[in-house]
């Protein structure tokens, strides 16, 4: 069994953050571990309060896991200030996990802003270069590249700039494109030359999409820890999340969560929503 660690914020509604990560790890047959960076007062309609965890406590959580349990992959999600980013980057350099997926969480699905502006520089210079893969959405891609993104061509240019600034590989998510929902992967290919690959996306008439980004990055970390190549991991992770969105749960009064266990429920012979 592969051991996956999530370093992220807690979502009190259970649909995103640490909770979504652990559900995704479990759905992939992995043993999940967690380091909490922040506690959020959050539900399906938005984020009302954030309490960051002291960086020293975050470091202690990371030490406690790595010093006792083999870690096959790490996913980093919500880190909302420079002190937390520096602390996590220091520990990732120290322990050098074989897989490190960073979801540069800046904006929640609900539109709530989650990353302090002054922390962007530390995120880009200290943490992102350590990652095996980063997974920004279009808004985050604009913040990281400094470019406006409105088309597939814009996505290709932005991904190239993000890699030029230090990222090893980037999966730029196109869920907010006007006509498609395609994602673009730019990654080291043969001879370490960067090569791009498009992954077609599908839109579903289901508003329950809370936690999609968290779940995708956790699925990617799970697949890569199991030995999948970057393109293979993206293909499988996208299929997992697409199924979860298609069967998204009508929980709460806003954007409900995706269904993390559709496939397992089917295999167990359980009715959805039971």
Backbone torsions as a table, in degrees:
resi	resn	phi	psi	omega
1	UNK	NA	133.8	178.8
2	UNK	-82.5	146.5	-178.1
3	UNK	-108.8	119.1	-177.4
4	UNK	-117.3	137.0	-179.9
5	UNK	-114.0	131.1	172.4
6	UNK	-108.2	133.7	175.7
7	UNK	-117.4	103.9	-170.4
8	UNK	-165.2	-178.1	179.4
9	UNK	-90.1	157.0	178.5
10	UNK	-90.1	134.8	176.1
11	UNK	-106.6	112.5	-176.4
12	UNK	-62.3	-20.5	179.1
13	UNK	-87.1	-8.3	173.6
14	UNK	83.6	2.0	-174.1
15	UNK	-95.7	-22.2	-176.7
16	UNK	-133.4	-169.7	175.8
17	UNK	59.0	-147.6	-178.5
18	UNK	-50.7	-42.9	-176.1
19	UNK	-64.2	-43.1	178.0
20	UNK	-66.5	-37.8	-179.6
21	UNK	-62.6	-48.0	-178.6
22	UNK	-64.8	-37.6	176.7
23	UNK	-63.7	-41.7	-179.8
24	UNK	-65.7	-43.5	176.8
25	UNK	-57.5	-46.6	-179.0
26	UNK	-61.7	-41.0	179.9
27	UNK	-64.1	-23.9	178.6
28	UNK	-96.7	11.3	177.4
29	UNK	73.8	22.2	-178.2
30	UNK	-105.0	154.9	174.3
31	UNK	-88.0	119.9	-174.9
32	UNK	-98.8	141.1	176.7
33	UNK	-130.0	159.2	-174.7
34	UNK	-142.1	145.1	169.6
35	UNK	-123.4	116.9	-176.1
36	UNK	-88.9	124.3	-179.3
37	UNK	-96.8	-23.3	-177.9
38	UNK	-160.3	151.5	172.5
39	UNK	-109.2	123.9	-179.9
40	UNK	-111.0	144.3	167.1
41	UNK	-92.0	105.8	-166.8
42	UNK	-146.0	145.0	171.7
43	UNK	-142.7	-163.4	-175.1
44	UNK	-73.6	-9.5	-179.3
45	UNK	-102.7	-12.8	178.3
46	UNK	155.4	-177.7	-179.8
47	UNK	-106.9	125.9	-177.7
48	UNK	-107.2	-18.5	178.9
49	UNK	-160.4	148.5	177.8
50	UNK	-134.5	129.5	173.5
51	UNK	-120.2	109.2	179.4
52	UNK	-72.5	146.5	175.3
53	UNK	-84.3	142.8	179.1
54	UNK	-57.2	136.7	-179.4
55	UNK	-55.1	-35.1	179.1
56	UNK	-63.3	-36.8	178.7
57	UNK	-71.6	-36.8	176.4
58	UNK	-63.3	-45.3	177.5
59	UNK	-60.6	-41.1	-179.8
60	UNK	-64.2	-38.3	177.1
61	UNK	-63.4	-44.1	179.7
62	UNK	-62.5	-45.7	178.3
63	UNK	-59.1	-44.6	-177.4
64	UNK	-58.7	-39.0	179.8
65	UNK	-73.1	-54.8	-173.6
66	UNK	-65.7	-30.4	-177.8
67	UNK	-79.2	-7.3	-177.9
68	UNK	-123.1	-34.2	-170.6
69	UNK	-125.2	138.7	174.6
70	UNK	-63.2	133.0	179.0
71	UNK	-113.4	117.2	-178.0
72	UNK	-91.4	-17.1	179.6
73	UNK	-170.3	151.7	-179.3
74	UNK	-129.2	137.3	170.2
75	UNK	-115.9	128.8	176.4
76	UNK	-110.5	127.4	179.0
77	UNK	-114.2	-119.3	-172.9
78	UNK	-66.5	115.8	171.0
79	UNK	-134.8	107.7	-164.2
80	UNK	-97.0	-1.0	176.8
81	UNK	-145.9	168.2	-173.9
82	UNK	-64.4	-39.3	-178.1
83	UNK	-61.5	-41.6	178.3
84	UNK	-67.1	-42.3	179.7
85	UNK	-61.5	-44.8	179.8
86	UNK	-64.1	-39.9	-179.7
87	UNK	-63.9	-45.3	-179.7
88	UNK	-66.5	-42.8	179.2
89	UNK	-60.1	-41.1	179.0
90	UNK	-60.8	-43.8	-178.1
91	UNK	-73.2	-33.0	176.9
92	UNK	-68.6	-35.9	173.9
93	UNK	-64.7	-40.0	-178.0
94	UNK	-66.3	-45.8	-173.1
95	UNK	-96.9	-19.1	175.8
96	UNK	44.0	65.6	178.5
97	UNK	-62.6	148.8	-176.8
98	UNK	-64.4	-27.3	177.6
99	UNK	-131.8	129.9	176.8
100	UNK	-136.6	109.3	177.5
101	UNK	-106.0	124.4	-180.0
102	UNK	-113.2	119.6	173.5
103	UNK	-97.8	102.6	-173.8
104	UNK	-73.9	75.7	-172.8
105	UNK	-66.9	113.5	177.3
106	UNK	-119.6	-33.8	-177.5
107	UNK	-134.7	128.2	178.0
108	UNK	-74.9	163.4	177.8
109	UNK	-54.9	-33.2	-178.7
110	UNK	-74.5	-10.7	-178.4
111	UNK	99.7	-3.4	179.5
112	UNK	-70.0	137.3	-177.6
113	UNK	-85.7	126.4	-170.9
114	UNK	-115.9	-7.5	-176.8
115	UNK	-122.9	125.8	178.1
116	UNK	-63.5	139.9	-175.2
117	UNK	-58.0	-41.2	-176.7
118	UNK	-68.3	-14.8	-179.3
119	UNK	-83.6	-13.1	-176.5
120	UNK	-59.7	-41.0	-177.5
121	UNK	-63.6	-45.1	178.8
122	UNK	-64.6	-38.8	177.4
123	UNK	-59.6	-46.8	-175.3
124	UNK	-72.5	-36.0	-174.1
125	UNK	-91.8	-29.8	-172.7
126	UNK	-106.2	-37.1	-174.2
127	UNK	-100.2	-45.5	-174.8
128	UNK	-60.8	-37.2	179.1
129	UNK	-65.2	-17.0	179.0
130	UNK	-83.9	-15.8	-171.7
131	UNK	-77.8	143.2	170.6
132	UNK	-68.6	-36.1	-178.4
133	UNK	-154.9	141.6	171.6
134	UNK	-117.7	152.4	-170.6
135	UNK	-131.6	63.6	-180.0
136	UNK	-75.3	149.6	167.9
137	UNK	-84.5	-175.6	-174.9
138	UNK	-63.5	-41.4	178.8
139	UNK	-63.4	-42.8	178.3
140	UNK	-69.1	-34.8	176.3
141	UNK	-62.9	-37.3	176.7
142	UNK	-64.9	-43.2	-179.4
143	UNK	-65.3	-37.5	-177.2
144	UNK	-79.4	-30.7	-176.5
145	UNK	-97.3	-24.9	-174.5
146	UNK	79.9	9.6	-179.3
147	UNK	-110.5	154.3	172.7
148	UNK	-83.7	139.2	-177.2
149	UNK	-122.8	116.3	179.2
150	UNK	-132.4	-8.5	-173.9
151	UNK	-146.5	173.1	176.5
152	UNK	-62.1	-38.8	178.5
153	UNK	-63.0	-41.1	176.9
154	UNK	-61.3	-38.5	179.6
155	UNK	-63.7	-41.7	178.9
156	UNK	-63.2	-42.7	179.0
157	UNK	-65.3	-43.8	-178.5
158	UNK	-64.4	-42.0	179.5
159	UNK	-61.7	-40.1	178.7
160	UNK	-63.3	-42.2	179.5
161	UNK	-65.4	-41.4	179.9
162	UNK	-61.3	-40.4	177.6
163	UNK	-69.4	-37.5	177.1
164	UNK	-61.7	-29.2	-179.8
165	UNK	-84.0	1.3	172.8
166	UNK	128.7	-14.0	179.6
167	UNK	-72.2	140.4	178.9
168	UNK	-75.3	-43.6	-179.4
169	UNK	-150.9	148.0	-177.9
170	UNK	-137.9	133.8	169.9
171	UNK	-107.8	103.7	-179.0
172	UNK	-91.1	116.6	-172.9
173	UNK	-86.4	129.9	-174.9
174	UNK	-104.8	32.4	-177.1
175	UNK	-63.4	-19.1	-179.2
176	UNK	-103.2	12.4	174.2
177	UNK	-64.7	150.8	-175.2
178	UNK	-66.9	-42.5	-171.5
179	UNK	-110.6	-22.0	-178.9
180	UNK	-132.3	177.5	174.6
181	UNK	-132.0	40.8	-175.5
182	UNK	-79.9	148.4	177.4
183	UNK	-110.7	149.5	-177.3
184	UNK	-121.4	123.7	178.1
185	UNK	-105.1	124.9	173.5
186	UNK	-118.0	120.2	-170.6
187	UNK	-150.9	161.4	179.4
188	UNK	-70.6	121.8	178.0
189	UNK	-101.4	-144.6	-179.6
190	UNK	-62.3	132.8	-179.3
191	UNK	70.2	15.4	179.8
192	UNK	68.2	11.3	175.2
193	UNK	-74.6	139.1	179.9
194	UNK	-70.4	134.2	176.1
195	UNK	-134.8	150.2	-176.0
196	UNK	-109.9	150.0	178.0
197	UNK	-146.1	131.0	178.2
198	UNK	-93.4	141.8	176.8
199	UNK	-122.4	115.3	-178.2
200	UNK	-63.9	141.6	178.3
201	UNK	-112.9	159.9	-179.2
202	UNK	-128.3	134.7	177.8
203	UNK	-94.1	140.9	178.0
204	UNK	-119.4	143.8	179.6
205	UNK	-80.0	63.7	-178.5
206	UNK	-142.0	117.4	-177.9
207	UNK	-77.1	-5.6	-174.4
208	UNK	-88.4	85.0	-174.0
209	UNK	-123.5	13.1	-178.5
210	UNK	-61.3	128.9	177.2
211	UNK	89.4	11.1	-177.8
212	UNK	-62.3	-45.8	-177.9
213	UNK	-65.3	-43.0	178.3
214	UNK	-60.9	-46.0	-177.0
215	UNK	-66.8	-38.4	179.4
216	UNK	-63.9	-47.6	-177.8
217	UNK	-65.7	-35.4	177.4
218	UNK	-69.6	-38.1	176.0
219	UNK	-64.9	-39.7	177.1
220	UNK	-61.5	-45.5	179.6
221	UNK	-62.4	-39.9	179.4
222	UNK	-63.6	-45.9	-178.4
223	UNK	-66.6	-41.7	-179.1
224	UNK	-69.1	-37.3	176.8
225	UNK	-62.6	-30.6	179.6
226	UNK	-81.7	-1.7	174.7
227	UNK	106.6	2.8	179.6
228	UNK	-69.7	144.3	173.5
229	UNK	-70.0	167.4	-180.0
230	UNK	-57.1	-51.1	179.1
231	UNK	-60.6	-40.5	179.0
232	UNK	-63.9	-42.1	-179.2
233	UNK	-63.2	-41.1	179.5
234	UNK	-64.0	-44.6	179.9
235	UNK	-57.8	-48.4	-176.6
236	UNK	-70.6	-41.5	-178.7
237	UNK	-66.1	-40.2	178.3
238	UNK	-64.1	-39.4	179.2
239	UNK	-64.8	-40.4	179.2
240	UNK	-62.2	-47.7	-177.9
241	UNK	-69.2	-38.5	178.9
242	UNK	-59.6	-41.8	178.4
243	UNK	-65.1	-39.6	178.7
244	UNK	-65.1	-37.3	177.4
245	UNK	-69.2	-43.9	-179.1
246	UNK	-56.0	-32.6	-178.9
247	UNK	-112.7	29.4	-178.9
248	UNK	-52.1	147.1	-172.5
249	UNK	-92.8	132.2	179.4
250	UNK	-81.2	71.9	-180.0
251	UNK	-107.3	128.9	177.7
252	UNK	82.7	-172.1	-175.3
253	UNK	-105.2	0.5	-179.7
254	UNK	-119.4	-130.2	176.8
255	UNK	-85.4	107.1	177.9
256	UNK	-70.0	171.8	-177.7
257	UNK	-81.2	160.9	170.8
258	UNK	-71.8	162.6	179.3
259	UNK	-93.2	108.0	-175.0
260	UNK	-75.8	-18.8	-170.7
261	UNK	-122.3	28.2	-178.7
262	UNK	-53.7	-51.1	-175.0
263	UNK	-64.2	-41.1	179.9
264	UNK	-66.9	-39.4	177.8
265	UNK	-61.1	-42.1	-179.3
266	UNK	-63.1	-45.0	-178.7
267	UNK	-65.1	-31.8	179.9
268	UNK	-81.6	-7.0	-179.8
269	UNK	76.5	22.3	179.8
270	UNK	-91.7	146.4	175.1
271	UNK	-77.2	144.5	177.0
272	UNK	-62.2	138.1	177.6
273	UNK	85.1	-0.8	-179.7
274	UNK	-67.3	NA	NA
